[in-house]
Amino acid sequence: MKNKLNRTTKYLILISIFLIAVIFTLGVVLTQKSSNAMKSLIRSRMLDISNTAAAMLDGDALGSIEAADIDTPQYQSVLKTLTYFQDNIDLQYIYCIRDMGNKNFVFTIDPTVDDPGIFGEPIIYTDSLYQASLGKPSVDDQPYEDRWGRFYSSYSPVFDSKGNVSGIVAVDFSADWYDKQISDLYYCIAIIGTMTLALGIVFVLMVASRSRKRYLALYKELNELSNGIEDLADELSESLGATVGNELLHKSHHIENHSLDEMSVLGDKIHDLQEYMRKQLSIIRSKAYVDESTGLDNRTSYLSYIESVDECIQRNDIEFAIGMFDINSLKEINDTLGHEVGDKAIIKIANILKQTFESEKIFRIGGDEFVVILKADDNEMERYFNLFDGILAKANEKDDLKVDVSKGFAIYDNEYDRSYKRTFVRADYAMYADKKAYYETHRDRRRN
């Protein structure tokens, strides 16, 4: 009897060690996954704000503004946009930056009422700010400190009509706020982990002294612990303002035939939580790369895509053509019929591009500028353009909104084009030649 008790004791000790190790491992995994997800979501939110502000600014006007222009309509328009974000969005500061060359950057327009950055005052350099000056939105990996405080910042380039970076929108977020979001997450996970560990030990002790019937009662307690993980996920969902995929968090999990597979059920719930977080991240990333008005890929997606094209060009492992499309007289439409009609014209052309090029990569890179990147030769591009013209003509016959489009294309030449930009320039030139011909035959139209 003594040997039997000793053996039972050994088994219970092994079970205790195993359960504690599993609970601890789950806590570590959940902490890591949740922390990474939280950081990604916060960074995406920061970029969404700066990208949105940058998209609302006129790059040509921003690039030409000087300190003495404070009373001009262009200056006041930029100031009004920045002030709107300052007053209505949960951020610390928002302002515009100008690249002076050699990694030197200065303030331009700052809507801050108390102690604003002076026009021409130097900005503290960060690698993310430099990336934005090259045309790629970026967020600081590490906080920096200046006379206003300690911050993480997101930076988004503002492009002029020629596609050059004319300025940068910077959005500051308090480093204390950022760190608090992460520490609060760690705190919640620590509370849940501590409760799970404590009640797990209670579970083991009860197993040592109770019968199979008591085992089933203990499962109910463990199941309540696993529901604590769902509560944590709900807190994350409320904190992030995301609801898509929440059905994963409340999916029913059962133990069939009263088996004692509690850890498997708990593992399923943790897996569902991971799937939920992946869904949220996917939704946020898709919003960052899709133009909401047209459903086409936006400029951020375009810049990311042409980076991969340039990489393929360096390997001499690509064939492609570029089609450029620009709506004629859009400014006249906006001025005479209103911007709502102008937006309808943009959506109309976007839909026709979708019909024409179907699954090819179509980007809206500016207000009324579209780019299509596909694998095609001269003859195929001519057929595409003829198809586009035919669909547009039928659409113009059916509705009152008549829209004309200038277009041009270029085929990548691996002997001449050392980068995507060289092919793009040729396509852009062809498009503007078509636009020039249009205005020569429509002299009553104003250029947009």
LUMDRENLUM-750749 format. One line per 4 residues: number of its first residue (from 0); for each residue z negated, x negated, y of N, C-alpha, C. Coordinates in steps of 0.2 Angstrom, whole numbers, plus 2048, in hexadecimal, padded with zeros to 3 digits. Last residue first. Example, Ala and Ser with C-alpha at 12.3 -4.5 7.8 and 13.67 -1.06 7.14 Angstrom:
// LUMDRENLUM-750749
1 = 7DD,7C0,7F5,7DC,7BC,7FB,7D9,7C0,800  7D9,7BE,7E4,7D9,7C2,7EA,7D9,7BE,7F0
END
This chain:
// LUMDRENLUM-750749
447 = 94D,823,961,946,824,960,942,81E,960  959,826,96E,957,822,968,94F,823,967  960,836,971,95C,831,973,95A,82D,96D  971,83C,971,96A,83B,96E,966,835,971
443 = 97D,83C,976,978,840,979,971,840,976  985,833,96F,982,830,975,97D,835,978  989,831,961,984,837,963,981,834,96A  990,826,95E,993,82D,95D,98F,833,95F
439 = 987,81D,961,98D,81C,964,991,823,964  97D,820,958,97C,821,95F,982,821,963  983,81B,94C,981,822,94D,980,824,954  984,80E,94E,98A,812,94D,988,819,94E
435 = 976,80B,94E,97A,809,954,981,80E,954  973,80E,941,970,812,946,974,811,94C  97A,804,93A,97C,80B,939,979,810,93E  973,7F9,93E,97A,7FA,940,97D,801,93F
431 = 967,7FC,939,968,7FC,940,96F,7FC,942  96A,7F9,92B,968,800,92D,969,801,935  96E,7EC,92B,973,7F1,929,971,7F8,92C  961,7E7,92F,967,7E6,933,96C,7EB,932
427 = 95A,7EA,923,958,7ED,92A,95E,7EC,92F  960,7E2,91A,960,7E9,919,95F,7ED,920  95D,7D5,91F,964,7D7,91E,965,7DF,91E  94F,7D6,91E,952,7D5,925,95A,7D7,924
423 = 94D,7D6,910,94B,7DC,914,94F,7DC,91B  951,7CA,90C,955,7CF,90A,954,7D5,90E  947,7C3,912,94E,7C1,914,953,7C7,912  93B,7C7,90C,93D,7C9,913,944,7C8,915
419 = 93B,7C2,900,93C,7C9,900,93F,7CB,908  943,7B2,900,93D,7B6,900,93F,7BD,901  94E,7AB,8FF,949,7A8,8FC,942,7AC,8FD  95E,7B0,8FD,958,7B3,8FF,952,7AF,8FB
415 = 969,7A8,8F7,968,7A9,8FF,961,7AB,900  969,7AA,8EA,96B,7A3,8ED,96A,7A3,8F4  966,7B7,8E7,961,7B1,8E5,963,7AA,8E7  966,7C4,8F1,96B,7BE,8EF,966,7B8,8ED
411 = 964,7D5,8F0,961,7CF,8F0,966,7CA,8ED  96D,7DF,8FB,96C,7DD,8F4,969,7D6,8F4  969,7EC,907,96B,7E5,905,969,7E4,8FE  96D,7FA,911,96B,7F7,90B,96D,7F0,90B
407 = 96A,808,91C,96D,802,91B,96A,7FF,915  96A,816,928,968,813,921,96C,80C,920  964,824,931,968,81D,931,966,819,92B  965,835,931,962,82F,92E,967,829,92F
403 = 962,845,938,966,840,937,963,839,935  95E,856,936,95B,84F,936,961,84A,934  95A,866,93C,960,861,93A,95D,85A,93B  953,873,938,951,86D,93A,956,868,937
399 = 956,87F,932,958,87E,939,957,877,93B  95E,87E,921,958,87F,926,95A,87D,92D  96A,87B,91A,965,881,918,960,882,91D  970,871,91F,974,877,91F,96F,87D,91E
395 = 967,866,91C,969,868,923,96C,86F,924  969,866,90E,963,868,911,963,86A,918  976,861,90D,974,868,90B,96E,86A,90D  974,854,913,979,859,916,977,860,914
391 = 96B,84E,90A,969,850,911,96E,855,914  973,84E,8FE,96D,852,8FE,96B,853,905  97D,845,903,97F,84C,901,979,850,901  976,839,907,97A,83D,90C,97C,844,90A
387 = 972,836,8FA,96D,837,8FF,970,83B,904  97E,833,8F4,97A,838,8F1,975,83B,8F6  982,828,8FB,986,82E,8FB,982,834,8F9  978,81F,8F7,978,821,8FE,97C,827,8FF
383 = 97A,81E,8EA,974,820,8EC,974,823,8F3  987,818,8EB,986,81E,8E7,980,821,8E9  983,80C,8F1,988,810,8F4,988,817,8F1  97B,806,8E7,978,808,8ED,97D,80D,8F1
379 = 985,804,8DD,980,809,8DC,97C,80B,8E2  98D,7FA,8E4,990,801,8E2,98B,806,8E0  984,7EF,8E5,987,7F3,8EB,989,7FA,8E9  976,7F3,8D9,97B,7EE,8DC,97E,7F2,8E2
375 = 964,7F3,8D6,96B,7F7,8D7,96F,7F1,8DA  954,7F7,8D5,959,7F3,8D2,95F,7F6,8D2  94B,7FA,8E4,94D,7FC,8DE,952,7F7,8DB  942,801,8F2,944,7FA,8EE,945,7FC,8E7
371 = 944,808,901,944,809,8FA,946,803,8F7  93B,80D,90F,93E,808,90C,93E,80A,904  93B,815,91F,93A,816,918,93E,810,915  934,81B,92E,938,816,92B,936,816,923
367 = 92D,822,937,933,825,934,937,820,931  921,81A,938,921,821,939,927,825,936  922,80F,929,920,811,930,921,818,931  924,80F,91C,921,809,91F,920,80A,926
363 = 924,817,90D,924,819,914,920,813,918  92D,813,8FF,928,811,903,929,814,90A  931,814,8EE,933,816,8F5,92C,816,8F9  937,80E,8E0,932,80D,8E4,934,80F,8EB
359 = 93E,81C,8D5,93E,815,8D8,939,815,8DD  940,828,8D0,93A,824,8CE,93A,81D,8D1  94A,82F,8DC,945,831,8D6,940,82C,8D5  953,82E,8E6,951,827,8E2,94C,829,8DC
355 = 955,83B,8EA,95B,836,8E9,959,830,8E5  949,841,8EB,94E,844,8E7,954,83F,8E5  942,839,8F4,940,83A,8ED,945,83C,8E8  94A,83B,8FF,94A,834,8FC,947,834,8F5
351 = 947,848,902,94E,846,900,94E,83F,8FC  93A,846,905,93B,84A,8FF,942,849,8FD  93B,83F,911,937,83C,90B,939,840,905  942,848,919,945,842,917,942,83F,911
347 = 937,851,91A,93E,853,918,941,84D,915  92D,84A,921,92C,84C,91A,933,84E,917  933,848,92D,932,842,929,931,844,922  935,855,931,93B,851,931,939,84B,92C
343 = 927,858,933,92B,85C,92E,932,858,92C  924,850,93D,921,84F,937,925,852,931  92B,857,947,92D,850,946,92A,84E,93F  924,863,948,92B,863,945,92D,85C,943
339 = 919,85D,94D,918,861,947,91F,861,944  91C,858,95A,91B,854,954,91A,857,94D  92A,861,962,923,860,960,922,85C,95A  936,863,967,934,868,962,92D,867,960
335 = 938,858,970,93A,85F,972,938,864,96D  931,84D,96B,930,84F,972,932,856,974  935,84C,95E,92E,84D,95F,92D,84F,967  943,84B,95F,940,851,95C,939,852,95E
331 = 943,83F,966,945,844,969,943,84B,966  93E,836,95C,93A,837,962,93C,83D,966  948,837,952,941,83A,951,93D,83B,957  955,832,952,953,837,958,94C,83A,956
327 = 956,82F,941,959,82F,948,956,834,94C  94C,827,936,94E,82D,938,951,82C,93F  951,81B,92A,94E,81C,931,950,822,934  951,811,91C,952,817,91F,94E,818,925
323 = 957,804,911,953,806,917,956,80C,91A  956,7FD,901,959,802,905,954,804,90B  959,7EE,8F8,954,7F2,8FD,958,7F7,901  959,7E9,8E7,95C,7EB,8ED,957,7EF,8F2
319 = 957,7DC,8DB,955,7E2,8DF,959,7E3,8E5  951,7D2,8CE,957,7D5,8D1,955,7DB,8D5  947,7C4,8C9,948,7CA,8CC,94F,7CC,8CE  943,7B6,8C8,942,7BB,8C2,943,7C2,8C5
315 = 93F,7AA,8CE,946,7AC,8CD,947,7B1,8C7  932,7A8,8D2,934,7A7,8CB,93B,7A8,8C9  933,7AD,8DF,932,7A6,8DE,933,7A4,8D6  936,7BA,8DC,93B,7B6,8DF,93A,7AF,8DE
311 = 929,7BE,8D7,92F,7BE,8D3,935,7BA,8D5  922,7BD,8E3,920,7B9,8DE,926,7B9,8D9  929,7C7,8EB,929,7C0,8ED,927,7BB,8E7  924,7D2,8E4,92B,7D1,8E4,92C,7C9,8E6
307 = 916,7D2,8E7,919,7D1,8E0,920,7CF,8E0  917,7D5,8F5,914,7CF,8F2,916,7CD,8EB  91D,7E1,8F5,921,7DC,8F6,91E,7D5,8F5  911,7E9,8F1,917,7E8,8ED,91B,7E3,8EE
303 = 909,7E8,8FC,906,7E5,8F6,90C,7E4,8F1  910,7EE,906,90F,7E7,907,90C,7E4,900  911,7FB,900,917,7F7,901,915,7F0,902  904,7FF,901,907,7FE,8FA,90D,7FA,8FB
299 = 903,800,90F,8FE,7FB,90B,901,7FA,904  90C,809,912,90E,803,914,909,7FE,910  90D,815,903,90C,813,90B,90E,80C,90C  918,81F,8F9,913,819,8FA,913,817,901
295 = 918,830,8FD,91B,82A,8FB,916,824,8FC  912,83C,902,911,83A,8FB,915,834,8F8  913,83F,90F,919,83F,90B,918,83E,904  906,83E,914,90A,843,917,910,844,912
291 = 8FF,834,90E,8FD,83B,90D,902,840,90F  905,826,905,905,82A,90C,904,831,90B  8FA,81D,8FB,8FF,822,8FB,8FF,825,902  8F0,813,8FA,8F7,811,8F9,8FC,817,8F9
287 = 8E4,819,8FB,8E5,813,8FF,8EC,811,8FF  8E4,822,8F1,8E4,825,8F7,8E6,81F,8FC  8E2,81A,8E5,8E9,81D,8E6,8E9,820,8EE  8D5,815,8E7,8DB,811,8E8,8E1,814,8E9
283 = 8CE,822,8E5,8CE,81E,8EB,8D3,819,8EC  8D2,824,8D7,8D4,829,8DD,8D4,826,8E3  8CD,819,8D1,8D4,81A,8D0,8D6,81F,8D6  8BF,81B,8D3,8C2,815,8D6,8CA,816,8D6
279 = 8BD,827,8CC,8BC,827,8D3,8C0,821,8D6  8C0,822,8BE,8C4,828,8C2,8C3,828,8C9  8B6,819,8BC,8BD,817,8BD,8C1,81C,8C0  8AB,822,8BC,8AC,81D,8C2,8B3,81A,8C2
275 = 8AE,829,8B1,8AD,82C,8B7,8AE,828,8BD  8AD,81F,8A7,8B3,822,8A8,8B3,826,8AF  89F,81C,8A8,8A4,817,8AA,8AB,81A,8AB  89A,829,8A4,898,826,8AB,89D,821,8AD
271 = 89E,828,897,8A1,82E,89B,8A0,82C,8A2  896,81E,892,89D,81D,892,8A1,822,897  88A,824,893,88B,81E,897,893,81D,898  88C,82E,889,88B,830,890,88C,82A,895
267 = 88D,826,87E,892,82A,880,892,82C,887  880,820,87D,886,81C,87E,88C,820,881  879,82C,87A,878,828,880,87D,824,882  87E,82E,86D,87F,833,872,87E,830,879
263 = 879,822,867,881,823,867,882,828,86D  86C,823,868,86F,81E,86C,876,81F,86C  869,82E,85F,868,82F,866,86C,82A,86A  86C,833,852,870,82E,855,870,82F,85C
259 = 866,83A,846,862,837,84B,866,831,84F  86C,84B,843,86C,844,841,868,840,847  86D,859,843,867,856,844,866,84E,842  87B,85C,842,877,85C,83C,870,859,83D
255 = 880,852,850,881,857,84B,87C,856,845  87A,852,860,879,84F,85A,87B,854,854  885,854,86F,881,857,86A,880,852,864  889,855,880,888,851,87A,883,853,875
251 = 893,85C,88C,88E,85D,887,88E,858,882  896,854,89C,899,856,895,893,857,890  893,850,8A8,88F,856,8A6,892,858,89F  89C,846,8AC,894,845,8AC,890,84A,8A9
247 = 8A8,84B,8AB,8A6,846,8A6,89F,845,8A6  8AA,853,8B6,8A9,856,8B0,8A6,851,8AA  8AD,84B,8C1,8A6,84C,8BF,8A4,850,8B9  8BA,849,8C4,8B7,845,8BE,8B0,847,8BD
243 = 8B7,84A,8D6,8BC,84A,8D0,8B9,846,8CA  8AE,847,8E0,8AC,84C,8DB,8B1,84C,8D5  8A6,83D,8EC,8AC,83E,8E7,8AA,842,8E1  89D,838,8F4,8A1,83D,8F6,8A7,83F,8F2
239 = 894,82E,8F1,89B,82C,8F3,89F,832,8F5  888,835,8F0,888,830,8F4,88F,82E,8F6  88C,83E,8E5,88A,840,8EC,88A,83B,8F1  88E,834,8DB,893,838,8DD,892,83B,8E4
235 = 881,82E,8DA,887,82A,8DC,88C,82E,8DF  87A,839,8D5,878,836,8DC,87E,832,8DE  881,83B,8C9,881,840,8CE,87F,83D,8D5  87C,82F,8C3,883,830,8C4,885,835,8C9
231 = 86F,832,8C2,871,82C,8C6,878,82D,8C8  870,83D,8B9,86D,83E,8C0,86F,838,8C4  874,836,8AE,879,83B,8B1,876,83D,8B8  869,82F,8AB,86F,82C,8AC,874,830,8B0
227 = 860,83A,8A7,85F,836,8AD,865,832,8AF  865,83D,89B,867,841,8A0,865,83E,8A7  85E,834,893,866,833,895,868,837,89A  852,83A,893,853,834,897,85A,832,898
223 = 855,845,88B,853,846,892,854,840,896  857,83F,87F,85C,842,882,85B,843,88A  84A,83B,87D,84F,836,87E,855,839,882  844,847,87A,842,844,880,847,83E,882
219 = 84C,84B,86F,84C,84F,875,84A,84B,87B  847,841,866,84E,841,868,84F,845,86E  83A,846,863,83B,840,867,842,83F,86A  83D,850,85A,83A,852,861,83B,84C,866
215 = 842,849,850,846,84D,853,844,84F,85A  836,842,84C,83C,83E,84E,841,843,852  82E,84C,848,82C,84A,84E,832,845,851  834,84E,83B,834,854,840,833,851,847
211 = 831,843,835,838,844,837,838,849,83C  821,83E,83C,825,840,837,82C,841,83A  818,830,845,81A,837,844,81F,838,83E  816,823,848,810,828,846,812,82F,844
207 = 821,81D,84C,81D,819,847,818,81E,844  827,825,855,82A,824,84F,826,821,849  81F,822,860,81E,829,85D,821,829,856  823,815,863,81C,816,861,81B,81D,85D
203 = 830,818,867,82F,814,861,828,815,85F  82E,820,873,831,823,86D,830,81F,867  828,817,87B,824,81D,879,827,820,872  833,80F,87D,82D,80C,87A,828,812,877
199 = 83A,818,884,83D,815,87E,837,812,87A  833,81A,890,833,81F,88B,836,81D,884  835,80D,895,82E,80F,894,82E,815,88F  843,80D,897,840,808,893,839,80A,891
195 = 845,818,89F,848,818,899,845,813,894  83E,814,8AB,83C,81A,8A7,83F,81A,8A0  846,808,8AE,83E,808,8AC,83C,80E,8A8  852,80E,8B0,851,809,8AB,84A,808,8A9
191 = 84F,816,8BC,852,819,8B5,851,814,8AF  84B,80C,8C4,847,811,8C3,849,814,8BC  857,804,8C5,851,801,8C2,84C,806,8C0  860,80C,8CA,861,80A,8C4,85B,807,8C1
187 = 85A,80E,8D7,85B,814,8D3,85C,812,8CC  85B,800,8DB,855,803,8DB,855,80A,8D6  869,7FE,8DC,865,7FA,8D7,85E,7FD,8D6  86C,807,8E6,86F,808,8DF,86B,804,8DA
183 = 865,801,8F1,863,808,8EF,866,809,8E8  86D,7F5,8F1,866,7F5,8EF,863,7FB,8ED  879,7FA,8F6,879,7F7,8F0,872,7F7,8ED  876,800,902,879,804,8FD,878,801,8F6
179 = 870,7F4,909,86C,7FA,907,86F,7FE,902  87B,7ED,90C,877,7EA,906,872,7F0,904  881,7F5,916,885,7F3,910,880,7F1,90A  877,7F4,91F,879,7FB,91C,87C,7FA,916
175 = 877,7E7,922,871,7EA,920,872,7F1,91C  883,7E5,927,882,7E2,921,87C,7E5,91E  88C,7F3,92F,886,7EF,92F,885,7EC,928  89D,7F0,931,898,7F4,92E,892,7F0,92D
171 = 8AB,7F1,93C,8A5,7EE,93A,8A0,7F3,937  8BC,7F0,93C,8B7,7F5,93B,8B0,7F1,938  8CA,7EB,945,8C4,7E9,941,8BF,7EF,941  8DB,7EA,945,8D6,7EF,946,8D0,7EC,942
167 = 8E6,7DF,94D,8E2,7E0,947,8DD,7E5,949  8F8,7DD,952,8F0,7DD,953,8ED,7DF,94D  904,7DC,94D,903,7DB,955,8FC,7DC,957  90E,7D5,941,907,7D7,942,905,7D6,94A
163 = 91E,7DD,940,91A,7D7,941,913,7DA,942  927,7E7,93F,924,7E5,939,91F,7DF,93A  92D,7EB,94A,930,7E6,947,92D,7E4,940  923,7F3,950,929,7F6,94D,92E,7F1,94A
159 = 914,7EC,94A,918,7EF,94F,91F,7F1,94C  905,7F0,941,90C,7ED,941,910,7F0,947  8F5,7EB,93F,8F9,7F0,943,900,7ED,944  8EA,7E7,931,8EF,7E5,936,8F3,7EB,939
155 = 8D9,7E9,92F,8DF,7EC,92E,8E4,7EA,933  8C9,7E4,929,8CF,7E3,92D,8D5,7E6,92B  8B8,7E7,928,8BE,7E8,925,8C4,7E7,92A  8A9,7DE,927,8AE,7E1,92B,8B4,7E2,926
151 = 897,7DD,927,89D,7DC,923,8A3,7E0,927  88C,7D5,932,890,7DA,930,895,7D8,92A  87F,7D4,93E,881,7D1,938,885,7D6,934  881,7D3,950,87D,7D4,94A,880,7D1,944
147 = 886,7CF,95C,885,7D6,95B,881,7D8,954  889,7C2,95B,884,7C4,960,882,7CB,95F  88B,7C1,949,88D,7BF,950,888,7C2,954  88D,7BC,938,889,7BE,93D,88C,7BC,944
143 = 894,7C3,928,894,7BE,92E,88F,7C1,933  894,7C6,917,892,7C8,91D,893,7C2,922  8A2,7C4,90C,89B,7C2,90E,89A,7C4,915  8AE,7CA,90B,8AA,7C9,905,8A3,7C7,906
139 = 8B6,7D5,916,8B2,7CF,915,8AE,7CF,90E  8C6,7DC,912,8BF,7DD,913,8BB,7D6,912  8D7,7DF,917,8D2,7DB,914,8CB,7DD,916  8E9,7E1,918,8E2,7E4,919,8DD,7E0,915
135 = 8F4,7D5,91C,8F1,7D8,917,8EA,7DB,918  8FA,7CE,927,8FD,7D5,925,8FA,7D8,91F  8F4,7C3,92B,8FA,7C2,927,8FE,7C8,925  8E9,7C8,931,8EE,7C5,935,8F5,7C4,932
131 = 8E2,7CB,925,8E5,7D0,929,8EA,7CE,92E  8DE,7BE,922,8E3,7C1,91D,8E6,7C7,921  8D5,7BB,92C,8DB,7B7,92C,8E1,7BB,927  8CB,7C4,929,8CE,7C5,92F,8D5,7C1,92F
127 = 8C7,7BE,91D,8CA,7C5,91D,8CE,7C6,923  8C1,7B2,921,8C7,7B2,91D,8CB,7B8,91D  8BD,7B3,932,8BB,7B4,92B,8C2,7B3,928  8B7,7AD,942,8BC,7AD,93D,8B9,7AF,936
123 = 8B1,7B7,950,8AF,7B3,94A,8B4,7B3,945  8BB,7B7,95E,8B8,7BB,958,8B6,7B6,953  8BA,7B5,970,8BB,7B3,969,8B8,7B7,964  8C0,7C0,97C,8BA,7BD,979,8BC,7BB,972
119 = 8CB,7C8,980,8CC,7C1,980,8C6,7BD,97D  8C1,7D4,987,8C8,7D3,985,8C9,7CB,986  8B0,7D4,980,8B5,7D3,986,8BC,7D1,983  8A8,7E0,976,8AC,7DA,976,8B1,7D9,97C
115 = 89B,7EA,97F,8A1,7E9,97B,8A4,7E2,97B  88D,7EF,983,88F,7E8,981,895,7E7,97C  88F,7FF,980,88A,7FA,981,88C,7F3,97E  89C,805,97B,899,806,982,894,801,984
111 = 8AA,800,972,8A3,800,973,8A0,800,97A  8B7,7FE,971,8B5,805,974,8AD,805,975  8C1,7F1,974,8BB,7F3,971,8B8,7F9,974  8D0,7E8,973,8CD,7EE,975,8C7,7F0,971
107 = 8CF,7D9,96F,8D3,7DC,974,8D0,7E2,977  8C7,7C9,96B,8C7,7D0,96C,8CC,7D3,970  8D0,7BD,961,8CC,7BF,967,8CC,7C7,967  8D2,7AE,956,8D2,7B6,958,8CE,7B8,95D
103 = 8DA,7A1,94E,8D6,7A3,954,8D7,7AA,956  8E2,79B,945,8DC,79F,943,8D7,7A0,948  8EE,798,94C,8E9,792,94A,8E2,795,948  8EE,7A6,957,8F1,7A1,954,8EC,79C,952
99 = 8E8,7B2,95C,8EB,7AD,961,8EE,7A7,95E  8E9,7C2,958,8E9,7BB,955,8EC,7B7,95A  8DD,7CE,95E,8E4,7CB,95F,8E3,7C4,95C  8D5,7DD,95A,8D5,7D6,95A,8DC,7D4,95B
95 = 8CB,7EC,95E,8D2,7E9,95C,8D1,7E1,95E  8BE,7F5,956,8C1,7F1,95B,8C8,7EE,959  8AF,7FC,952,8B6,7FC,950,8B9,7F9,956  89E,7FC,94A,8A3,7FA,94F,8AA,7FB,94D
91 = 898,804,93F,894,800,944,899,7FF,94B  89B,814,939,89D,80D,939,899,80A,93F  8A0,823,935,89A,81F,934,89B,818,933  8A9,82A,942,8A9,827,93B,8A3,823,93B
87 = 8A9,82F,94F,8A9,834,94A,8A8,831,943  8A9,825,959,8A4,82A,95A,8A4,82F,954  8B2,81B,954,8AC,819,956,8A7,81F,956  8BE,823,954,8BB,821,94D,8B4,81E,94F
83 = 8C0,826,961,8BF,82B,95D,8BC,829,956  8C1,819,966,8BB,81D,968,8BA,822,963  8CE,816,961,8C8,812,95F,8C2,816,960  8D6,81F,969,8D6,81F,962,8D0,81C,95F
79 = 8D3,81B,976,8D1,822,974,8D1,822,96C  8D8,80E,976,8D1,80F,977,8CF,816,975  8E6,811,975,8E3,80E,970,8DB,80E,970  8E8,818,981,8E9,81C,97B,8E6,818,975
75 = 8E4,80F,98B,8E0,815,98A,8E1,818,983  8EF,806,989,8E9,804,988,8E4,80A,987  8FA,80F,98D,8FA,80C,986,8F3,809,985  8F7,813,99A,8F7,818,995,8F6,815,98E
71 = 8EC,807,9A3,8F3,80A,9A1,8F2,80F,99B  8E0,802,9A6,8E2,808,9A9,8E8,80B,9A7  8E1,7F5,9A1,8DB,7FA,99F,8DD,801,9A1  8E8,7EA,9A2,8EC,7F0,9A0,8E7,7F6,99F
67 = 8E3,7DD,9A2,8E4,7E1,9A9,8E7,7E8,9A8  8E3,7D9,995,8DC,7DB,998,8DD,7DF,99F  8F2,7E0,98D,8EE,7DA,990,8E7,7DD,993  8FC,7E5,981,8F7,7E7,985,8F3,7E0,987
63 = 906,7E3,977,908,7E1,97E,902,7E2,983  901,7E7,96B,903,7E0,96B,904,7DE,973  900,7F5,96D,8FA,7F1,96C,8FC,7EA,96D  90D,7FA,96D,909,7FA,973,903,7F5,973
59 = 911,7F7,960,915,7F4,966,911,7F4,96C  909,7FE,958,908,7F7,958,90C,7F4,95E  8FF,80B,95C,905,809,95D,905,802,95D  8F3,811,94F,8F5,80E,955,8FC,80C,956
55 = 8F1,817,943,8F1,81C,949,8F3,818,94F  8EF,80D,93A,8F5,811,939,8F6,815,93F  8E2,808,93D,8E8,804,93F,8EF,808,93F  8DA,813,939,8DB,811,940,8E1,80D,942
51 = 8DD,812,92B,8DF,818,92E,8DF,817,936  8D8,805,928,8DF,806,927,8E1,80C,92B  8CA,807,92B,8CE,802,92F,8D6,803,92E  8C7,810,921,8C6,812,928,8CA,80D,92C
47 = 8CB,80A,915,8CE,811,917,8CD,812,91E  8C2,7FF,915,8CA,7FE,916,8CD,805,918  8B6,806,912,8B7,802,918,8BE,801,91A  8B9,80B,906,8B8,810,90B,8B9,80C,912
43 = 8BA,800,8FE,8C0,804,8FF,8BF,809,905  8AD,7FB,8FF,8B3,7F7,902,8B9,7FB,903  8A7,805,8F8,8A5,804,8FF,8AB,800,902  8AD,804,8EB,8AE,80A,8EF,8AC,809,8F6
39 = 8A9,7F7,8E7,8B0,7F9,8E8,8B1,7FF,8EC  89B,7F9,8E7,89E,7F4,8EC,8A5,7F6,8ED  89A,803,8DD,898,804,8E3,89B,800,8E9  89F,7FB,8D2,8A3,802,8D4,8A0,803,8DB
35 = 896,7F1,8D1,89D,7F0,8D2,8A1,7F6,8D5  88A,7F9,8CE,88B,7F5,8D4,892,7F3,8D6  88E,7FF,8C2,88D,803,8C8,88D,7FF,8CE  88F,7F4,8B9,895,7F8,8BA,894,7FD,8C1
31 = 882,7EE,8BA,888,7EB,8BC,88E,7EF,8BE  87A,7F9,8B6,879,7F6,8BC,87F,7F2,8BF  87F,7FB,8A9,880,800,8AE,87F,7FE,8B5  87C,7EF,8A3,883,7F1,8A3,884,7F6,8A9
27 = 86E,7EF,8A4,871,7EA,8A7,879,7EC,8A8  86B,7FB,89D,869,7FA,8A4,86D,7F5,8A7  86F,7F7,890,873,7FD,894,871,7FD,89B  866,7ED,88D,86E,7EB,88E,871,7F1,892
23 = 85A,7F4,88D,85B,7EF,892,862,7ED,893  85D,7FC,881,85C,7FF,888,85D,7FA,88D  85F,7F2,878,864,7F6,879,863,7FA,880  852,7EC,877,858,7E8,879,85E,7EC,87B
19 = 84A,7F7,873,849,7F4,87A,84F,7F0,87C  850,7F9,866,850,7FE,86B,84F,7FB,873  84C,7EC,860,853,7EF,861,854,7F4,866  83E,7ED,861,842,7E7,864,849,7E9,865
15 = 83C,7F8,859,83A,7F8,860,83E,7F3,864  841,7F4,84C,844,7FA,850,842,7FA,857  838,7EA,84A,83F,7E8,84A,843,7EE,84E  82C,7F1,849,82D,7EC,84E,834,7EA,84F
11 = 82F,7F9,83E,82E,7FC,844,82F,7F7,84A  830,7EF,834,836,7F4,835,835,7F7,83C  823,7EB,833,828,7E6,835,82F,7EA,837  81C,7F7,82F,81B,7F4,836,820,7EF,838
7 = 821,7F8,822,823,7FD,827,822,7FA,82E  81C,7EC,81D,823,7ED,81D,825,7F2,822  80E,7F0,81E,811,7EA,821,818,7EA,822  80E,7FB,815,80C,7FC,81C,80F,7F6,820
3 = 811,7F5,809,815,7FA,80C,814,7FB,813  806,7EC,807,80D,7E9,808,812,7EE,80B  7FC,7F6,806,7FC,7F2,80B,803,7EE,80D  800,7FC,7FA,800,800,800,800,7FC,806
END
